[in-house]
Amino acid sequence: MAVTHFDHVNILTADIEGARDFFVAVLGLTPGDRPPFRSPGFWLYHGSQALIHISDASNHEQTHVEDVGAVRTGGHPVVDHLAFRCEGYAETTRRLRDLGIGFHEADVPYAEDRQVFVDGPDGITLELIFAPAEVAAAGARLHAGAR
């Protein structure tokens, strides 16, 4: 077997609409077609690829080898964060501020990539990764506008 590419992540949540709205607002994904599973949920697309599947935590499909009847409560989520390589640093951080969505930034040592961390529903964090040249260009535009 050879892994060819990342396909999707499924997120269990008690608030499927809230999770949908969050990922649409922050990542710019589009809700789209979803097979008629027994449980409610959404599939969120980037182009033709469904990247994030959102499922109702109390009524999810049986996807685990072990008994799936127990829903995790409290503690840490199974998924700590989802990382996406992105473009549009200035637009993204401006949109987050406009939406009132908190975030924090960090630089990757030696690689100099900029990480923008956004806390999402049910304790899942998004890591949005931007190239250093794009972050520098956004900073140069900001400084030029301040003159």
C-alpha positions in Angstrom: 0.0 0.0 0.0 1.1 3.6 -0.7 -0.6 6.6 0.7 -1.2 9.0 -2.3 -2.8 12.0 -0.6 -4.8 13.3 2.4 -8.5 12.8 1.8 -10.6 14.1 4.7 -11.0 14.4 8.4 -14.3 13.6 10.3 -15.1 15.7 13.3 -17.6 14.6 15.9 -19.5 17.5 17.5 -22.7 18.2 19.4 -23.3 21.3 17.3 -23.0 20.3 13.6 -24.4 23.7 12.4 -22.0 25.7 14.5 -19.1 23.6 13.4 -20.1 24.0 9.8 -20.4 27.7 10.1 -17.0 28.0 11.8 -15.1 26.0 9.2 -16.9 27.8 6.3 -16.1 31.3 7.9 -12.5 30.5 8.8 -11.3 28.3 5.9 -13.7 29.4 3.2 -14.9 25.9 2.5 -18.3 25.2 0.9 -21.0 22.9 2.2 -21.8 20.3 -0.5 -23.2 16.9 -1.3 -23.2 14.2 1.3 -24.4 10.7 1.0 -27.7 9.9 2.9 -26.0 8.4 6.0 -28.3 7.5 8.9 -26.8 10.3 11.0 -27.0 14.1 10.4 -23.9 16.0 9.3 -22.2 18.0 6.6 -19.4 17.7 4.1 -17.3 20.8 3.5 -15.5 21.2 0.2 -12.5 22.9 -1.3 -13.3 22.8 -5.0 -14.4 19.2 -5.7 -12.7 17.7 -2.6 -14.6 17.1 0.6 -11.9 17.9 3.2 -13.9 18.1 6.4 -16.8 15.8 7.3 -18.8 16.9 10.3 -20.9 14.3 12.2 -23.3 14.5 15.1 -21.4 13.1 18.1 -24.5 11.5 19.6 -25.6 9.7 16.4 -22.5 9.0 14.3 -21.7 6.2 11.9 -20.0 3.1 13.1 -16.5 3.6 11.8 -14.4 2.2 14.6 -13.4 -1.4 15.1 -14.2 -1.1 18.8 -17.7 -0.4 20.2 -18.7 3.1 19.0 -21.7 3.4 21.3 -19.8 5.5 23.8 -19.3 9.1 23.0 -16.2 10.8 24.5 -17.0 13.5 27.0 -14.6 15.8 28.7 -10.9 15.5 28.5 -9.0 16.2 25.3 -10.5 15.7 21.8 -9.1 12.8 19.7 -7.9 15.3 17.1 -5.6 18.0 18.5 -5.4 20.2 15.4 -5.8 20.3 11.7 -3.0 21.9 9.7 -3.5 23.5 6.3 -0.9 25.1 4.0 -2.5 28.3 3.0 -2.3 31.4 0.8 -3.7 34.8 1.6 -2.2 35.6 4.9 -3.3 39.3 5.1 -6.8 38.5 3.9 -7.1 35.6 6.4 -6.0 37.5 9.5 -8.1 40.5 8.5 -11.2 38.2 8.1 -10.6 36.6 11.5 -10.4 40.0 13.1 -13.5 41.2 11.3 -15.4 38.0 12.4 -14.2 38.5 16.0 -12.5 35.1 16.0 -9.4 35.0 18.2 -6.1 33.6 16.9 -2.4 33.6 17.8 0.6 33.4 15.6 4.0 31.8 15.8 7.0 31.3 13.5 8.3 27.8 12.7 12.0 27.8 13.8 14.4 27.6 10.9 11.6 27.2 8.3 10.3 30.7 9.0 6.7 29.6 8.1 4.1 31.6 9.9 1.5 29.5 11.9 -1.9 31.1 12.6 -3.7 29.0 15.3 -7.5 29.3 15.6 -9.4 27.5 18.3 -12.6 25.9 16.8 -15.6 24.0 18.1 -15.2 21.2 20.5 -11.5 22.0 21.3 -10.2 21.4 17.8 -7.6 23.9 16.7 -6.8 24.9 13.1 -3.2 25.6 12.2 -3.0 27.7 9.1 0.5 27.8 7.6 1.7 30.6 5.4 5.0 31.0 3.5 7.5 33.6 4.9 7.6 35.6 1.7 3.8 36.2 1.9 3.9 37.3 5.5 6.8 39.6 4.8 4.9 41.1 1.8 1.9 41.7 4.1 4.1 43.4 6.6 5.6 45.6 3.9 2.2 46.7 2.7 1.1 47.4 6.3 4.2 49.6 6.9 3.9 51.4 3.6 0.2 52.2 4.5 1.4 53.6 7.9 3.7 56.3 6.3 
